[in-house]
């Protein structure tokens, strides 16, 4: 088992939509609906944005949404805002462990 | 509100031991499993270990199994991580994190995080 694969960087202009992919295997992302997404700003602790693939914690903007297809999960940010600039990590359960993605830096142009 | 405060980090020589603590408040500590997650400087997040709400089950990442021990004291609302045989690659900020779900539902996501404590393993 190894880290889930994410693109190193994704960028977009304010108001646009972007999608971050998270590719795993049939043993993790493809097997369990236990994928979560985290936003991390520099020097801060991560913040849960999506859990169980599609669920949004209270207080998280509805501009953030999650989905999955096969072995790949995705996080979509709609109506991109300057405050969305941060690192994003996916995470999946597998075999009594949790595996994070490699991380994606989102830049708002 | 939910609060998690880690402590115990510092500089330690390779091969030595260190114990981290995580003091919890603002929720029913004994109803939740709790995780440790770490982040090496400039690197990504890495899951380390989890303990069930009652301490009956513990799970570890392969790279710490046999060296680290997670435990809890529900009477003190405190989580611990005993780290033995430390290596340079264990250098990281260590976070405790409460899952989104209660009891044995501790894999759904890490809903609340502490601010982290830095462990530096160096001679």
Contacts between the chains, C-beta under 8 A, distances in Angstrom:
chain1	res1	chain2	res2	distance
A	3	B	44	7.2
A	32	B	107	8.0
A	34	B	107	5.1
A	34	B	108	6.1
A	34	B	109	7.9
A	36	B	100	7.9
A	36	B	108	7.2
A	36	B	109	3.6
A	36	B	110	7.0
A	38	B	45	7.2
A	38	B	110	7.3
A	40	B	45	7.8
A	45	B	95	6.0
A	45	B	113	4.0
A	45	B	114	6.7
A	45	B	115	5.9
A	45	B	116	6.1
A	46	B	37	8.0
A	46	B	45	6.5
A	46	B	95	7.7
A	46	B	110	7.2
A	46	B	113	5.9
A	47	B	113	7.6
A	48	B	100	6.8
A	48	B	109	5.4
A	48	B	110	6.1
A	48	B	111	5.2
A	48	B	112	7.9
A	50	B	109	7.7
A	51	B	100	5.1
A	51	B	108	5.2
A	51	B	109	3.1
A	51	B	111	7.4
A	52	B	108	5.3
A	52	B	109	6.9
A	57	B	100	6.9
A	57	B	111	6.5
A	89	B	44	6.4
A	89	B	45	5.3
A	91	B	45	7.5
A	91	B	47	7.4
A	91	B	109	7.4
A	91	B	110	7.5
A	93	B	107	4.1
A	96	B	59	4.6
A	97	B	47	6.6
A	97	B	59	6.5
A	97	B	61	6.1
A	97	B	62	7.8
A	98	B	35	7.5
A	98	B	47	4.0
A	98	B	50	7.7
A	98	B	107	6.7
A	99	B	47	6.9
A	100	B	44	6.0
A	100	B	45	4.4
A	100	B	46	6.4
A	100	B	47	6.4
A	101	B	44	7.5
A	102	B	44	5.9
A	103	B	44	4.4
A	103	B	45	7.4
